[in-house]
Amino acid sequence: MDPRPLFLMTDPSCFDVCYQINPWMRPTAWSPASLAAAQAASAQLRAALQTAGARVETIGAVRGLPDLVFPANAAVVLDGKVLLARFRHPERQGEEAIFRSVFARLQARGLVDEVVDLPDGVLHEGAGDCIWDADRGHFWAGFGPRSTRSSIAAIRRTFGREVVALELASDRFYHLDTCFCPLAGGQVLYYPDAFTPEAQATIRDRVPEAQRIEASAEEAEAFCVNAVNLDARLIMARAPASLRAKLQAHGYRLTEVDLDPFILSGGAAYCMTLRLDRTSQPHPAILAAE
């Protein structure tokens, strides 16, 4: 078995910003040049993952489904089990059948083991709202703007793991992955103001102060919390110097990619990927020196 991390990405050739389902989406800012920039940015992200030692599976673009480029929302994947998403907005509901067929093909190739549906009436938008914390051995799950609170129990039943619910307080940070990122070594990078007071208290109770890395509004709005973490490496959108300093002080090394075309749609590095080989088995964090 290939031990390298395995990610799913999407061909961006049909990406555009033609509707608005979150406050970041700016259709009027999209231009013919934006597509070329998006294709270059996606290629740079793929190259950054591969340079960091990962494999990348790429699925085809589908005209009329521009947000297919954000496969993090397709499903929650752990230990080979796939819990398929159900989208809130009609603009994204066409993605469900596409991703179902993608996971069926991946299952046939032995890259995932089992594909599971959510119960009727439950909305949940995949790993965008359900993030595995390898050091703590549980999921963090966001709910509110996109995913319903009823999804928490469905995730727990599907995977048999603890799920810590965090209510999101703002449509600007509509998925958990826009404002919360568990890191190797036990640190958590997050933007406190994206959460209700109760959710903020839950984070403080679960994560010691020394392990909490708080992003400022500027850092969160640059979509840097929406990052891919591979041991000591963080792959993210271009970071303000303030965040770069915070992360480097904790021993992390940054690979920054210009993801501005995708930020026009409210997504960045984490949104553009879905890790397929994530396991619940504990593993030691590797925080290598620069």
C-alpha positions as CSV (number, residue, x, y, z in Angstrom):
1,M,0.0,0.0,0.0
2,D,1.3,3.4,-0.9
3,P,1.9,5.3,2.4
4,R,1.8,8.8,0.9
5,P,-1.2,11.0,1.8
6,L,-3.9,10.8,-0.8
7,F,-6.0,13.9,-1.8
8,L,-8.9,14.4,-4.2
9,M,-9.0,17.5,-6.3
10,T,-11.2,18.7,-9.2
11,D,-10.2,19.9,-12.7
12,P,-11.0,23.7,-12.5
13,S,-11.8,24.2,-16.2
14,C,-15.5,24.8,-15.5
15,F,-15.0,27.0,-12.4
16,D,-16.5,30.4,-12.3
17,V,-18.3,32.7,-9.9
18,C,-21.8,33.0,-11.4
19,Y,-24.0,33.0,-8.3
20,Q,-23.8,34.0,-4.6
21,I,-24.5,31.7,-1.8
22,N,-22.0,33.1,0.7
23,P,-20.9,36.7,1.4
24,W,-17.5,36.2,-0.3
25,M,-18.9,35.3,-3.7
26,R,-18.5,38.2,-6.1
27,P,-19.8,37.4,-9.6
28,T,-19.1,40.9,-10.8
29,A,-15.4,40.4,-10.1
30,W,-15.2,37.4,-12.3
31,S,-13.7,38.0,-15.8
32,P,-12.4,35.8,-18.7
33,A,-8.9,36.2,-17.2
34,S,-10.1,34.8,-13.9
35,L,-10.4,31.2,-15.3
36,A,-6.8,31.1,-16.5
37,A,-5.7,32.4,-13.1
38,A,-7.8,29.7,-11.4
39,Q,-6.3,27.0,-13.5
40,A,-2.8,28.2,-12.7
41,A,-3.7,28.4,-9.0
42,S,-5.1,24.9,-8.9
43,A,-2.0,23.6,-10.6
44,Q,0.2,25.3,-8.1
45,L,-1.8,23.8,-5.2
46,R,-1.5,20.4,-6.7
47,A,2.2,20.8,-7.1
48,A,2.6,22.0,-3.5
49,L,0.8,18.9,-2.3
50,Q,3.0,16.6,-4.4
51,T,6.2,18.4,-3.3
52,A,5.1,17.8,0.3
53,G,4.9,14.1,-0.5
54,A,1.2,13.6,-1.3
55,R,-0.6,11.9,-4.1
56,V,-3.5,13.6,-5.9
57,E,-6.5,12.1,-7.7
58,T,-8.2,14.5,-10.0
59,I,-11.9,14.3,-11.0
60,G,-13.3,15.9,-14.1
61,A,-15.0,19.3,-14.3
62,V,-18.8,19.5,-15.0
63,R,-20.3,22.5,-16.7
64,G,-22.9,24.2,-14.6
65,L,-21.4,23.0,-11.3
66,P,-18.6,25.5,-10.6
67,D,-18.2,24.7,-6.9
68,L,-17.3,21.1,-7.8
69,V,-13.8,22.5,-7.4
70,F,-14.3,22.3,-3.6
71,P,-14.4,18.5,-2.9
72,A,-13.9,19.0,0.8
73,N,-17.6,19.5,0.9
74,A,-18.3,16.2,-0.9
75,A,-18.0,13.8,2.1
76,V,-16.5,13.0,5.4
77,V,-13.8,10.2,5.0
78,L,-12.2,8.2,7.8
79,D,-10.8,4.7,7.9
80,G,-12.0,4.1,4.4
81,K,-15.6,4.9,5.2
82,V,-17.3,7.8,3.2
83,L,-20.3,9.7,4.5
84,L,-21.7,11.5,1.5
85,A,-22.8,15.2,1.8
86,R,-26.2,16.7,1.3
87,F,-26.1,20.3,0.3
88,R,-28.3,23.1,1.6
89,H,-28.3,25.3,-1.5
90,P,-29.9,24.2,-4.8
91,E,-26.9,25.6,-6.7
92,R,-24.7,22.8,-5.2
93,Q,-27.2,19.9,-5.0
94,G,-26.2,18.7,-8.5
95,E,-22.8,17.9,-7.1
96,E,-24.2,15.1,-5.0
97,A,-24.8,12.6,-7.9
98,I,-21.3,13.5,-9.4
99,F,-19.5,12.8,-6.1
100,R,-21.6,9.6,-5.5
101,S,-20.3,8.3,-8.8
102,V,-16.7,9.4,-8.0
103,F,-16.7,7.5,-4.7
104,A,-18.2,4.5,-6.4
105,R,-15.2,4.4,-8.8
106,L,-12.8,5.0,-6.0
107,Q,-14.4,2.1,-4.1
108,A,-14.1,-0.1,-7.1
109,R,-10.3,0.7,-7.2
110,G,-9.9,-0.1,-3.5
111,L,-9.1,3.5,-2.5
112,V,-12.2,3.7,-0.2
113,D,-14.1,0.8,1.4
114,E,-17.7,1.9,2.1
115,V,-20.0,4.7,1.0
116,V,-22.8,5.7,3.4
117,D,-25.8,8.1,3.0
118,L,-27.0,10.6,5.6
119,P,-30.4,10.0,7.1
120,D,-33.3,11.7,5.4
121,G,-33.7,15.4,6.3
122,V,-30.2,15.8,7.5
123,L,-28.0,18.4,5.8
124,H,-24.2,18.1,6.1
125,E,-21.5,19.5,3.8
126,G,-18.7,17.0,4.3
127,A,-15.3,17.7,5.6
128,G,-15.9,21.4,5.3
129,D,-18.0,21.0,8.4
130,C,-16.4,17.9,10.0
131,I,-12.7,17.9,10.6
132,W,-10.7,15.0,12.2
133,D,-8.4,15.9,15.0
134,A,-5.7,13.2,14.9
135,D,-4.1,14.2,18.1
136,R,-7.3,14.2,20.1
137,G,-9.0,11.3,18.4
138,H,-12.3,13.0,17.6
139,F,-14.1,15.0,15.1
140,W,-14.8,18.7,15.4
141,A,-18.1,19.4,13.6
142,G,-19.6,22.8,12.7
143,F,-23.3,23.5,12.3
144,G,-25.5,26.4,11.6
145,P,-25.1,28.1,8.2
146,R,-24.9,25.0,6.1
147,S,-25.0,21.8,8.2
148,T,-27.9,21.0,10.5
149,R,-27.3,20.1,14.1
150,S,-28.9,16.7,13.5
151,S,-25.8,15.8,11.4
152,I,-23.8,15.5,14.6
153,A,-25.5,12.3,15.7
154,A,-25.4,11.0,12.1
155,I,-21.6,11.4,12.0
156,R,-21.2,9.8,15.4
157,R,-23.3,6.8,14.4
158,T,-21.5,6.4,11.1
159,F,-17.9,6.5,12.4
160,G,-18.3,5.4,16.0
161,R,-16.1,8.3,17.1
162,E,-16.6,11.3,19.4
163,V,-17.9,14.3,17.6
164,V,-17.5,17.8,19.3
165,A,-20.1,20.2,18.0
166,L,-19.3,23.8,17.3
167,E,-22.0,26.3,16.3
168,L,-20.9,28.8,13.7
169,A,-22.0,32.4,14.4
170,S,-21.7,34.1,11.0
171,D,-22.5,33.4,7.3
172,R,-19.1,34.9,6.5
173,F,-17.5,31.8,8.0
174,Y,-20.2,29.4,6.8
175,H,-18.2,26.2,7.0
176,L,-16.0,25.1,9.9
177,D,-12.9,24.8,7.6
178,T,-13.0,28.5,6.9
179,C,-12.2,29.3,10.6
180,F,-10.8,26.2,12.3
181,C,-7.8,24.0,11.6
182,P,-6.4,21.3,13.9
183,L,-2.7,21.0,13.4
184,A,-0.1,18.2,13.9
185,G,1.4,18.5,17.3
186,G,-1.9,19.4,19.0
187,Q,-2.2,23.0,18.1
188,V,-5.4,24.5,16.7
189,L,-5.5,27.4,14.4
190,Y,-8.8,29.2,14.6
191,Y,-10.7,32.5,14.4
192,P,-12.7,32.9,17.6
193,D,-15.2,35.5,16.4
194,A,-16.5,32.9,13.9
195,F,-18.1,30.9,16.8
196,T,-20.9,31.4,19.2
197,P,-19.8,32.1,22.8
198,E,-20.8,28.5,23.7
199,A,-18.6,27.1,20.9
200,Q,-15.7,29.3,21.9
201,A,-16.0,28.0,25.5
202,T,-16.0,24.4,24.1
203,I,-12.7,25.1,22.2
204,R,-11.1,26.6,25.3
205,D,-12.2,23.6,27.4
206,R,-10.8,21.1,24.9
207,V,-7.6,22.9,23.8
208,P,-5.1,24.3,26.3
209,E,-4.2,27.9,25.9
210,A,-0.6,27.1,24.8
211,Q,-2.0,25.1,21.9
212,R,-4.5,27.7,20.7
213,I,-3.3,29.8,17.8
214,E,-5.8,32.6,17.3
215,A,-6.2,34.1,13.9
216,S,-7.0,37.8,13.6
217,A,-9.8,39.0,11.3
218,E,-7.3,39.9,8.7
219,E,-5.7,36.5,8.8
220,A,-9.1,34.7,8.6
221,E,-10.3,36.9,5.8
222,A,-7.3,36.0,3.8
223,F,-8.6,32.4,4.0
224,C,-5.4,31.2,5.6
225,V,-7.1,29.1,8.3
226,N,-8.5,27.1,5.3
227,A,-5.2,25.3,5.1
228,V,-3.9,21.8,4.4
229,N,-1.6,20.4,7.2
230,L,0.9,17.7,6.5
231,D,3.0,17.2,9.7
232,A,5.1,20.4,10.0
233,R,4.0,21.7,6.6
234,L,1.0,24.0,6.1
235,I,-0.2,24.7,2.6
236,M,-2.4,27.8,2.4
237,A,-3.4,30.9,0.6
238,R,-1.0,33.9,0.8
239,A,-0.6,34.7,4.5
240,P,-0.2,38.1,6.3
241,A,3.2,38.4,7.9
242,S,1.5,38.3,11.3
243,L,0.2,34.8,10.8
244,R,3.4,33.6,9.2
245,A,5.2,34.7,12.4
246,K,2.7,33.0,14.7
247,L,3.0,29.7,12.8
248,Q,6.7,29.7,12.4
249,A,7.0,30.3,16.2
250,H,5.2,27.0,16.7
251,G,7.6,25.1,14.3
252,Y,5.4,25.0,11.2
253,R,6.7,25.6,7.7
254,L,4.4,27.4,5.2
255,T,3.9,26.9,1.5
256,E,1.8,29.8,0.3
257,V,-0.2,29.7,-3.0
258,D,-2.0,32.5,-4.7
259,L,-5.5,31.2,-4.5
260,D,-7.3,34.6,-5.1
261,P,-9.6,33.2,-7.9
262,F,-11.0,30.7,-5.5
263,I,-11.3,33.1,-2.6
264,L,-13.6,35.0,-4.9
265,S,-16.0,32.1,-4.3
266,G,-15.2,31.7,-0.6
267,G,-12.8,28.8,-0.7
268,A,-9.1,28.1,-0.5
269,A,-6.6,25.3,0.0
270,Y,-8.6,23.0,2.4
271,C,-11.8,23.5,0.4
272,M,-10.1,22.5,-2.8
273,T,-9.0,19.1,-1.5
274,L,-10.4,16.1,0.3
275,R,-8.1,13.7,2.0
276,L,-9.0,10.1,1.3
277,D,-6.6,8.1,3.4
278,R,-7.2,9.7,6.8
279,T,-7.2,7.1,9.6
280,S,-8.3,7.1,13.2
281,Q,-5.1,5.3,14.2
282,P,-2.9,7.5,16.3
283,H,0.4,8.6,14.8
284,P,3.3,10.7,16.1
285,A,3.4,14.3,15.0
286,I,6.5,15.3,13.0
287,L,7.6,18.8,13.5
288,A,10.8,18.9,11.6
289,A,13.2,21.8,11.7
290,E,13.4,24.2,8.7
